[in-house]
């Protein structure tokens, strides 16, 4: 079962590696006997489905989440291993999809209006007067 990131990009199952272990948390005695925690790993540099631009973008954007070029997501929210597999696949797809998404529009810098500057200064002076009135009167 391949992991579809976008319509144009799909990670083949052969590039994904799974690891299962015992999960902590709720489940009672069932937790002690089943390996319901799932780790899904994918090697970005070793992937054959990525173009050079996509690989470079992923390595740059996911740099803090990569260990030796491998991205790993875990899922242990559910008691069922099957459900945790689905969650892990969705997490990986969301992570890679967000990293490959194009940048949003750049912010256009603007100047504050004259009216907003006047209002800000008037508020500051009113606040200053309030604080001045709280002071103890001088002994004159």
Chimera marker file (.cmm) of the C-alpha trace (Angstrom):
<marker_set name="trace">
<marker id="1" x="0.000" y="0.000" z="0.000" r="1" g="1" b="0" radius="0.5"/>
<marker id="2" x="1.726" y="3.161" z="-1.233" r="1" g="1" b="0" radius="0.5"/>
<marker id="3" x="1.558" y="6.402" z="0.749" r="1" g="1" b="0" radius="0.5"/>
<marker id="4" x="0.016" y="9.187" z="-1.332" r="1" g="1" b="0" radius="0.5"/>
<marker id="5" x="1.400" y="12.618" z="-0.459" r="1" g="1" b="0" radius="0.5"/>
<marker id="6" x="-0.072" y="14.584" z="-3.362" r="1" g="1" b="0" radius="0.5"/>
<marker id="7" x="-1.614" y="13.541" z="-6.668" r="1" g="1" b="0" radius="0.5"/>
<marker id="8" x="1.817" y="13.750" z="-8.281" r="1" g="1" b="0" radius="0.5"/>
<marker id="9" x="3.857" y="12.182" z="-5.460" r="1" g="1" b="0" radius="0.5"/>
<marker id="10" x="3.379" y="8.792" z="-3.876" r="1" g="1" b="0" radius="0.5"/>
<marker id="11" x="5.903" y="6.977" z="-1.673" r="1" g="1" b="0" radius="0.5"/>
<marker id="12" x="6.111" y="3.263" z="-2.504" r="1" g="1" b="0" radius="0.5"/>
<marker id="13" x="5.682" y="0.819" z="0.357" r="1" g="1" b="0" radius="0.5"/>
<marker id="14" x="9.146" y="-0.618" z="-0.318" r="1" g="1" b="0" radius="0.5"/>
<marker id="15" x="10.727" y="2.673" z="0.877" r="1" g="1" b="0" radius="0.5"/>
<marker id="16" x="8.826" y="2.700" z="4.166" r="1" g="1" b="0" radius="0.5"/>
<marker id="17" x="10.094" y="0.783" z="7.179" r="1" g="1" b="0" radius="0.5"/>
<marker id="18" x="7.903" y="-0.181" z="10.123" r="1" g="1" b="0" radius="0.5"/>
<marker id="19" x="8.820" y="-0.933" z="13.712" r="1" g="1" b="0" radius="0.5"/>
<marker id="20" x="6.440" y="-2.082" z="16.411" r="1" g="1" b="0" radius="0.5"/>
<marker id="21" x="6.804" y="-2.001" z="20.174" r="1" g="1" b="0" radius="0.5"/>
<marker id="22" x="4.714" y="-2.066" z="23.314" r="1" g="1" b="0" radius="0.5"/>
<marker id="23" x="2.763" y="1.077" z="23.928" r="1" g="1" b="0" radius="0.5"/>
<marker id="24" x="2.405" y="2.842" z="27.244" r="1" g="1" b="0" radius="0.5"/>
<marker id="25" x="-0.855" y="4.282" z="28.479" r="1" g="1" b="0" radius="0.5"/>
<marker id="26" x="-4.384" y="2.877" z="28.722" r="1" g="1" b="0" radius="0.5"/>
<marker id="27" x="-5.287" y="-0.641" z="27.762" r="1" g="1" b="0" radius="0.5"/>
<marker id="28" x="-4.877" y="-2.704" z="30.908" r="1" g="1" b="0" radius="0.5"/>
<marker id="29" x="-3.395" y="-6.166" z="30.535" r="1" g="1" b="0" radius="0.5"/>
<marker id="30" x="-3.863" y="-6.024" z="26.774" r="1" g="1" b="0" radius="0.5"/>
<marker id="31" x="-1.061" y="-3.439" z="26.547" r="1" g="1" b="0" radius="0.5"/>
<marker id="32" x="1.430" y="-5.800" z="28.162" r="1" g="1" b="0" radius="0.5"/>
<marker id="33" x="0.977" y="-8.453" z="25.483" r="1" g="1" b="0" radius="0.5"/>
<marker id="34" x="0.537" y="-6.561" z="22.195" r="1" g="1" b="0" radius="0.5"/>
<marker id="35" x="2.899" y="-4.403" z="20.174" r="1" g="1" b="0" radius="0.5"/>
<marker id="36" x="0.531" y="-1.564" z="19.338" r="1" g="1" b="0" radius="0.5"/>
<marker id="37" x="3.025" y="1.339" z="19.184" r="1" g="1" b="0" radius="0.5"/>
<marker id="38" x="4.093" y="2.060" z="15.605" r="1" g="1" b="0" radius="0.5"/>
<marker id="39" x="7.193" y="3.791" z="14.218" r="1" g="1" b="0" radius="0.5"/>
<marker id="40" x="7.217" y="4.620" z="10.522" r="1" g="1" b="0" radius="0.5"/>
<marker id="41" x="10.540" y="5.656" z="8.948" r="1" g="1" b="0" radius="0.5"/>
<marker id="42" x="11.403" y="6.969" z="5.495" r="1" g="1" b="0" radius="0.5"/>
<marker id="43" x="14.821" y="7.856" z="4.119" r="1" g="1" b="0" radius="0.5"/>
<marker id="44" x="14.666" y="11.152" z="2.223" r="1" g="1" b="0" radius="0.5"/>
<marker id="45" x="18.131" y="10.947" z="0.566" r="1" g="1" b="0" radius="0.5"/>
<marker id="46" x="17.578" y="7.307" z="-0.458" r="1" g="1" b="0" radius="0.5"/>
<marker id="47" x="14.163" y="7.856" z="-2.013" r="1" g="1" b="0" radius="0.5"/>
<marker id="48" x="13.813" y="7.195" z="-5.732" r="1" g="1" b="0" radius="0.5"/>
<marker id="49" x="10.492" y="9.013" z="-6.172" r="1" g="1" b="0" radius="0.5"/>
<marker id="50" x="11.758" y="12.508" z="-5.304" r="1" g="1" b="0" radius="0.5"/>
<marker id="51" x="13.209" y="14.960" z="-7.789" r="1" g="1" b="0" radius="0.5"/>
<marker id="52" x="16.421" y="16.746" z="-6.804" r="1" g="1" b="0" radius="0.5"/>
<marker id="53" x="14.474" y="19.950" z="-6.022" r="1" g="1" b="0" radius="0.5"/>
<marker id="54" x="11.979" y="18.097" z="-3.812" r="1" g="1" b="0" radius="0.5"/>
<marker id="55" x="14.769" y="16.244" z="-2.007" r="1" g="1" b="0" radius="0.5"/>
<marker id="56" x="16.661" y="19.492" z="-1.357" r="1" g="1" b="0" radius="0.5"/>
<marker id="57" x="13.494" y="21.237" z="-0.136" r="1" g="1" b="0" radius="0.5"/>
<marker id="58" x="12.631" y="18.375" z="2.248" r="1" g="1" b="0" radius="0.5"/>
<marker id="59" x="16.169" y="18.155" z="3.622" r="1" g="1" b="0" radius="0.5"/>
<marker id="60" x="16.179" y="21.903" z="4.241" r="1" g="1" b="0" radius="0.5"/>
<marker id="61" x="12.722" y="22.249" z="5.756" r="1" g="1" b="0" radius="0.5"/>
<marker id="62" x="12.714" y="19.055" z="7.834" r="1" g="1" b="0" radius="0.5"/>
<marker id="63" x="16.308" y="19.411" z="8.999" r="1" g="1" b="0" radius="0.5"/>
<marker id="64" x="15.394" y="19.478" z="12.705" r="1" g="1" b="0" radius="0.5"/>
<marker id="65" x="13.228" y="16.332" z="12.378" r="1" g="1" b="0" radius="0.5"/>
<marker id="66" x="15.715" y="14.248" z="10.385" r="1" g="1" b="0" radius="0.5"/>
<marker id="67" x="18.252" y="11.853" z="11.862" r="1" g="1" b="0" radius="0.5"/>
<marker id="68" x="20.854" y="10.905" z="9.235" r="1" g="1" b="0" radius="0.5"/>
<marker id="69" x="18.342" y="11.863" z="6.522" r="1" g="1" b="0" radius="0.5"/>
<marker id="70" x="15.641" y="9.550" z="7.898" r="1" g="1" b="0" radius="0.5"/>
<marker id="71" x="12.338" y="10.926" z="9.109" r="1" g="1" b="0" radius="0.5"/>
<marker id="72" x="10.504" y="8.896" z="11.745" r="1" g="1" b="0" radius="0.5"/>
<marker id="73" x="6.967" y="9.372" z="13.036" r="1" g="1" b="0" radius="0.5"/>
<marker id="74" x="5.381" y="7.454" z="15.885" r="1" g="1" b="0" radius="0.5"/>
<marker id="75" x="1.795" y="6.682" z="16.785" r="1" g="1" b="0" radius="0.5"/>
<marker id="76" x="0.593" y="5.102" z="20.003" r="1" g="1" b="0" radius="0.5"/>
<marker id="77" x="-2.688" y="6.928" z="20.540" r="1" g="1" b="0" radius="0.5"/>
<marker id="78" x="-4.931" y="3.934" z="19.858" r="1" g="1" b="0" radius="0.5"/>
<marker id="79" x="-5.011" y="0.444" z="21.332" r="1" g="1" b="0" radius="0.5"/>
<marker id="80" x="-5.138" y="-1.119" z="17.872" r="1" g="1" b="0" radius="0.5"/>
<marker id="81" x="-1.920" y="-1.545" z="15.897" r="1" g="1" b="0" radius="0.5"/>
<marker id="82" x="-3.855" y="-1.199" z="12.636" r="1" g="1" b="0" radius="0.5"/>
<marker id="83" x="-5.315" y="2.157" z="13.676" r="1" g="1" b="0" radius="0.5"/>
<marker id="84" x="-1.870" y="3.352" z="14.821" r="1" g="1" b="0" radius="0.5"/>
<marker id="85" x="-0.451" y="2.358" z="11.413" r="1" g="1" b="0" radius="0.5"/>
<marker id="86" x="-3.074" y="4.514" z="9.695" r="1" g="1" b="0" radius="0.5"/>
<marker id="87" x="-2.329" y="7.438" z="12.024" r="1" g="1" b="0" radius="0.5"/>
<marker id="88" x="1.431" y="7.138" z="11.428" r="1" g="1" b="0" radius="0.5"/>
<marker id="89" x="0.931" y="7.107" z="7.653" r="1" g="1" b="0" radius="0.5"/>
<marker id="90" x="-1.294" y="10.185" z="7.879" r="1" g="1" b="0" radius="0.5"/>
<marker id="91" x="1.266" y="11.985" z="10.070" r="1" g="1" b="0" radius="0.5"/>
<marker id="92" x="4.065" y="11.275" z="7.592" r="1" g="1" b="0" radius="0.5"/>
<marker id="93" x="1.923" y="12.346" z="4.633" r="1" g="1" b="0" radius="0.5"/>
<marker id="94" x="0.964" y="15.604" z="6.376" r="1" g="1" b="0" radius="0.5"/>
<marker id="95" x="4.553" y="16.345" z="7.375" r="1" g="1" b="0" radius="0.5"/>
<marker id="96" x="6.003" y="15.736" z="3.908" r="1" g="1" b="0" radius="0.5"/>
<marker id="97" x="3.111" y="17.503" z="2.180" r="1" g="1" b="0" radius="0.5"/>
<marker id="98" x="3.534" y="20.613" z="4.343" r="1" g="1" b="0" radius="0.5"/>
<marker id="99" x="7.296" y="20.653" z="3.720" r="1" g="1" b="0" radius="0.5"/>
<marker id="100" x="6.816" y="20.393" z="-0.054" r="1" g="1" b="0" radius="0.5"/>
<marker id="101" x="4.100" y="23.077" z="-0.168" r="1" g="1" b="0" radius="0.5"/>
<marker id="102" x="5.168" y="26.342" z="-1.795" r="1" g="1" b="0" radius="0.5"/>
<marker id="103" x="5.893" y="29.355" z="0.375" r="1" g="1" b="0" radius="0.5"/>
<marker id="104" x="3.050" y="31.764" z="1.017" r="1" g="1" b="0" radius="0.5"/>
<marker id="105" x="3.078" y="35.320" z="-0.266" r="1" g="1" b="0" radius="0.5"/>
<marker id="106" x="5.660" y="37.596" z="1.300" r="1" g="1" b="0" radius="0.5"/>
<marker id="107" x="4.444" y="40.261" z="3.702" r="1" g="1" b="0" radius="0.5"/>
<marker id="108" x="4.311" y="43.711" z="2.208" r="1" g="1" b="0" radius="0.5"/>
<marker id="109" x="5.617" y="46.252" z="4.702" r="1" g="1" b="0" radius="0.5"/>
<marker id="110" x="3.306" y="49.210" z="5.362" r="1" g="1" b="0" radius="0.5"/>
<marker id="111" x="3.571" y="52.388" z="7.404" r="1" g="1" b="0" radius="0.5"/>
<marker id="112" x="1.137" y="53.216" z="10.193" r="1" g="1" b="0" radius="0.5"/>
<marker id="113" x="-1.410" y="55.891" z="9.267" r="1" g="1" b="0" radius="0.5"/>
<marker id="114" x="-1.257" y="59.398" z="10.765" r="1" g="1" b="0" radius="0.5"/>
<marker id="115" x="-4.521" y="58.758" z="12.614" r="1" g="1" b="0" radius="0.5"/>
<marker id="116" x="-3.249" y="55.557" z="14.216" r="1" g="1" b="0" radius="0.5"/>
<marker id="117" x="-0.049" y="57.324" z="15.308" r="1" g="1" b="0" radius="0.5"/>
<marker id="118" x="-2.090" y="60.165" z="16.880" r="1" g="1" b="0" radius="0.5"/>
<marker id="119" x="-4.369" y="57.680" z="18.676" r="1" g="1" b="0" radius="0.5"/>
<marker id="120" x="-1.399" y="55.737" z="20.012" r="1" g="1" b="0" radius="0.5"/>
<marker id="121" x="0.301" y="58.868" z="21.344" r="1" g="1" b="0" radius="0.5"/>
<marker id="122" x="-2.952" y="60.150" z="22.881" r="1" g="1" b="0" radius="0.5"/>
<marker id="123" x="-3.462" y="56.839" z="24.673" r="1" g="1" b="0" radius="0.5"/>
<marker id="124" x="0.113" y="56.972" z="25.958" r="1" g="1" b="0" radius="0.5"/>
<marker id="125" x="-0.318" y="60.478" z="27.319" r="1" g="1" b="0" radius="0.5"/>
<marker id="126" x="-3.647" y="59.586" z="29.008" r="1" g="1" b="0" radius="0.5"/>
<marker id="127" x="-2.004" y="56.569" z="30.628" r="1" g="1" b="0" radius="0.5"/>
<marker id="128" x="0.911" y="58.746" z="31.757" r="1" g="1" b="0" radius="0.5"/>
<marker id="129" x="-1.472" y="61.280" z="33.343" r="1" g="1" b="0" radius="0.5"/>
<marker id="130" x="-3.293" y="58.472" z="35.184" r="1" g="1" b="0" radius="0.5"/>
<marker id="131" x="-0.030" y="57.218" z="36.629" r="1" g="1" b="0" radius="0.5"/>
<marker id="132" x="1.114" y="60.733" z="37.554" r="1" g="1" b="0" radius="0.5"/>
<marker id="133" x="-2.103" y="61.251" z="39.539" r="1" g="1" b="0" radius="0.5"/>
<marker id="134" x="-1.393" y="58.135" z="41.601" r="1" g="1" b="0" radius="0.5"/>
<marker id="135" x="1.788" y="59.630" z="43.005" r="1" g="1" b="0" radius="0.5"/>
<marker id="136" x="1.878" y="60.945" z="46.541" r="1" g="1" b="0" radius="0.5"/>
<marker id="137" x="1.489" y="64.758" z="46.542" r="1" g="1" b="0" radius="0.5"/>
<marker id="138" x="4.619" y="66.791" z="47.254" r="1" g="1" b="0" radius="0.5"/>
<marker id="139" x="4.966" y="68.663" z="50.595" r="1" g="1" b="0" radius="0.5"/>
<marker id="140" x="4.764" y="72.162" z="49.071" r="1" g="1" b="0" radius="0.5"/>
<link id1="1" id2="2" r="1" g="1" b="0" radius="0.2"/>
<link id1="2" id2="3" r="1" g="1" b="0" radius="0.2"/>
<link id1="3" id2="4" r="1" g="1" b="0" radius="0.2"/>
<link id1="4" id2="5" r="1" g="1" b="0" radius="0.2"/>
<link id1="5" id2="6" r="1" g="1" b="0" radius="0.2"/>
<link id1="6" id2="7" r="1" g="1" b="0" radius="0.2"/>
<link id1="7" id2="8" r="1" g="1" b="0" radius="0.2"/>
<link id1="8" id2="9" r="1" g="1" b="0" radius="0.2"/>
<link id1="9" id2="10" r="1" g="1" b="0" radius="0.2"/>
<link id1="10" id2="11" r="1" g="1" b="0" radius="0.2"/>
<link id1="11" id2="12" r="1" g="1" b="0" radius="0.2"/>
<link id1="12" id2="13" r="1" g="1" b="0" radius="0.2"/>
<link id1="13" id2="14" r="1" g="1" b="0" radius="0.2"/>
<link id1="14" id2="15" r="1" g="1" b="0" radius="0.2"/>
<link id1="15" id2="16" r="1" g="1" b="0" radius="0.2"/>
<link id1="16" id2="17" r="1" g="1" b="0" radius="0.2"/>
<link id1="17" id2="18" r="1" g="1" b="0" radius="0.2"/>
<link id1="18" id2="19" r="1" g="1" b="0" radius="0.2"/>
<link id1="19" id2="20" r="1" g="1" b="0" radius="0.2"/>
<link id1="20" id2="21" r="1" g="1" b="0" radius="0.2"/>
<link id1="21" id2="22" r="1" g="1" b="0" radius="0.2"/>
<link id1="22" id2="23" r="1" g="1" b="0" radius="0.2"/>
<link id1="23" id2="24" r="1" g="1" b="0" radius="0.2"/>
<link id1="24" id2="25" r="1" g="1" b="0" radius="0.2"/>
<link id1="25" id2="26" r="1" g="1" b="0" radius="0.2"/>
<link id1="26" id2="27" r="1" g="1" b="0" radius="0.2"/>
<link id1="27" id2="28" r="1" g="1" b="0" radius="0.2"/>
<link id1="28" id2="29" r="1" g="1" b="0" radius="0.2"/>
<link id1="29" id2="30" r="1" g="1" b="0" radius="0.2"/>
<link id1="30" id2="31" r="1" g="1" b="0" radius="0.2"/>
<link id1="31" id2="32" r="1" g="1" b="0" radius="0.2"/>
<link id1="32" id2="33" r="1" g="1" b="0" radius="0.2"/>
<link id1="33" id2="34" r="1" g="1" b="0" radius="0.2"/>
<link id1="34" id2="35" r="1" g="1" b="0" radius="0.2"/>
<link id1="35" id2="36" r="1" g="1" b="0" radius="0.2"/>
<link id1="36" id2="37" r="1" g="1" b="0" radius="0.2"/>
<link id1="37" id2="38" r="1" g="1" b="0" radius="0.2"/>
<link id1="38" id2="39" r="1" g="1" b="0" radius="0.2"/>
<link id1="39" id2="40" r="1" g="1" b="0" radius="0.2"/>
<link id1="40" id2="41" r="1" g="1" b="0" radius="0.2"/>
<link id1="41" id2="42" r="1" g="1" b="0" radius="0.2"/>
<link id1="42" id2="43" r="1" g="1" b="0" radius="0.2"/>
<link id1="43" id2="44" r="1" g="1" b="0" radius="0.2"/>
<link id1="44" id2="45" r="1" g="1" b="0" radius="0.2"/>
<link id1="45" id2="46" r="1" g="1" b="0" radius="0.2"/>
<link id1="46" id2="47" r="1" g="1" b="0" radius="0.2"/>
<link id1="47" id2="48" r="1" g="1" b="0" radius="0.2"/>
<link id1="48" id2="49" r="1" g="1" b="0" radius="0.2"/>
<link id1="49" id2="50" r="1" g="1" b="0" radius="0.2"/>
<link id1="50" id2="51" r="1" g="1" b="0" radius="0.2"/>
<link id1="51" id2="52" r="1" g="1" b="0" radius="0.2"/>
<link id1="52" id2="53" r="1" g="1" b="0" radius="0.2"/>
<link id1="53" id2="54" r="1" g="1" b="0" radius="0.2"/>
<link id1="54" id2="55" r="1" g="1" b="0" radius="0.2"/>
<link id1="55" id2="56" r="1" g="1" b="0" radius="0.2"/>
<link id1="56" id2="57" r="1" g="1" b="0" radius="0.2"/>
<link id1="57" id2="58" r="1" g="1" b="0" radius="0.2"/>
<link id1="58" id2="59" r="1" g="1" b="0" radius="0.2"/>
<link id1="59" id2="60" r="1" g="1" b="0" radius="0.2"/>
<link id1="60" id2="61" r="1" g="1" b="0" radius="0.2"/>
<link id1="61" id2="62" r="1" g="1" b="0" radius="0.2"/>
<link id1="62" id2="63" r="1" g="1" b="0" radius="0.2"/>
<link id1="63" id2="64" r="1" g="1" b="0" radius="0.2"/>
<link id1="64" id2="65" r="1" g="1" b="0" radius="0.2"/>
<link id1="65" id2="66" r="1" g="1" b="0" radius="0.2"/>
<link id1="66" id2="67" r="1" g="1" b="0" radius="0.2"/>
<link id1="67" id2="68" r="1" g="1" b="0" radius="0.2"/>
<link id1="68" id2="69" r="1" g="1" b="0" radius="0.2"/>
<link id1="69" id2="70" r="1" g="1" b="0" radius="0.2"/>
<link id1="70" id2="71" r="1" g="1" b="0" radius="0.2"/>
<link id1="71" id2="72" r="1" g="1" b="0" radius="0.2"/>
<link id1="72" id2="73" r="1" g="1" b="0" radius="0.2"/>
<link id1="73" id2="74" r="1" g="1" b="0" radius="0.2"/>
<link id1="74" id2="75" r="1" g="1" b="0" radius="0.2"/>
<link id1="75" id2="76" r="1" g="1" b="0" radius="0.2"/>
<link id1="76" id2="77" r="1" g="1" b="0" radius="0.2"/>
<link id1="77" id2="78" r="1" g="1" b="0" radius="0.2"/>
<link id1="78" id2="79" r="1" g="1" b="0" radius="0.2"/>
<link id1="79" id2="80" r="1" g="1" b="0" radius="0.2"/>
<link id1="80" id2="81" r="1" g="1" b="0" radius="0.2"/>
<link id1="81" id2="82" r="1" g="1" b="0" radius="0.2"/>
<link id1="82" id2="83" r="1" g="1" b="0" radius="0.2"/>
<link id1="83" id2="84" r="1" g="1" b="0" radius="0.2"/>
<link id1="84" id2="85" r="1" g="1" b="0" radius="0.2"/>
<link id1="85" id2="86" r="1" g="1" b="0" radius="0.2"/>
<link id1="86" id2="87" r="1" g="1" b="0" radius="0.2"/>
<link id1="87" id2="88" r="1" g="1" b="0" radius="0.2"/>
<link id1="88" id2="89" r="1" g="1" b="0" radius="0.2"/>
<link id1="89" id2="90" r="1" g="1" b="0" radius="0.2"/>
<link id1="90" id2="91" r="1" g="1" b="0" radius="0.2"/>
<link id1="91" id2="92" r="1" g="1" b="0" radius="0.2"/>
<link id1="92" id2="93" r="1" g="1" b="0" radius="0.2"/>
<link id1="93" id2="94" r="1" g="1" b="0" radius="0.2"/>
<link id1="94" id2="95" r="1" g="1" b="0" radius="0.2"/>
<link id1="95" id2="96" r="1" g="1" b="0" radius="0.2"/>
<link id1="96" id2="97" r="1" g="1" b="0" radius="0.2"/>
<link id1="97" id2="98" r="1" g="1" b="0" radius="0.2"/>
<link id1="98" id2="99" r="1" g="1" b="0" radius="0.2"/>
<link id1="99" id2="100" r="1" g="1" b="0" radius="0.2"/>
<link id1="100" id2="101" r="1" g="1" b="0" radius="0.2"/>
<link id1="101" id2="102" r="1" g="1" b="0" radius="0.2"/>
<link id1="102" id2="103" r="1" g="1" b="0" radius="0.2"/>
<link id1="103" id2="104" r="1" g="1" b="0" radius="0.2"/>
<link id1="104" id2="105" r="1" g="1" b="0" radius="0.2"/>
<link id1="105" id2="106" r="1" g="1" b="0" radius="0.2"/>
<link id1="106" id2="107" r="1" g="1" b="0" radius="0.2"/>
<link id1="107" id2="108" r="1" g="1" b="0" radius="0.2"/>
<link id1="108" id2="109" r="1" g="1" b="0" radius="0.2"/>
<link id1="109" id2="110" r="1" g="1" b="0" radius="0.2"/>
<link id1="110" id2="111" r="1" g="1" b="0" radius="0.2"/>
<link id1="111" id2="112" r="1" g="1" b="0" radius="0.2"/>
<link id1="112" id2="113" r="1" g="1" b="0" radius="0.2"/>
<link id1="113" id2="114" r="1" g="1" b="0" radius="0.2"/>
<link id1="114" id2="115" r="1" g="1" b="0" radius="0.2"/>
<link id1="115" id2="116" r="1" g="1" b="0" radius="0.2"/>
<link id1="116" id2="117" r="1" g="1" b="0" radius="0.2"/>
<link id1="117" id2="118" r="1" g="1" b="0" radius="0.2"/>
<link id1="118" id2="119" r="1" g="1" b="0" radius="0.2"/>
<link id1="119" id2="120" r="1" g="1" b="0" radius="0.2"/>
<link id1="120" id2="121" r="1" g="1" b="0" radius="0.2"/>
<link id1="121" id2="122" r="1" g="1" b="0" radius="0.2"/>
<link id1="122" id2="123" r="1" g="1" b="0" radius="0.2"/>
<link id1="123" id2="124" r="1" g="1" b="0" radius="0.2"/>
<link id1="124" id2="125" r="1" g="1" b="0" radius="0.2"/>
<link id1="125" id2="126" r="1" g="1" b="0" radius="0.2"/>
<link id1="126" id2="127" r="1" g="1" b="0" radius="0.2"/>
<link id1="127" id2="128" r="1" g="1" b="0" radius="0.2"/>
<link id1="128" id2="129" r="1" g="1" b="0" radius="0.2"/>
<link id1="129" id2="130" r="1" g="1" b="0" radius="0.2"/>
<link id1="130" id2="131" r="1" g="1" b="0" radius="0.2"/>
<link id1="131" id2="132" r="1" g="1" b="0" radius="0.2"/>
<link id1="132" id2="133" r="1" g="1" b="0" radius="0.2"/>
<link id1="133" id2="134" r="1" g="1" b="0" radius="0.2"/>
<link id1="134" id2="135" r="1" g="1" b="0" radius="0.2"/>
<link id1="135" id2="136" r="1" g="1" b="0" radius="0.2"/>
<link id1="136" id2="137" r="1" g="1" b="0" radius="0.2"/>
<link id1="137" id2="138" r="1" g="1" b="0" radius="0.2"/>
<link id1="138" id2="139" r="1" g="1" b="0" radius="0.2"/>
<link id1="139" id2="140" r="1" g="1" b="0" radius="0.2"/>
</marker_set>
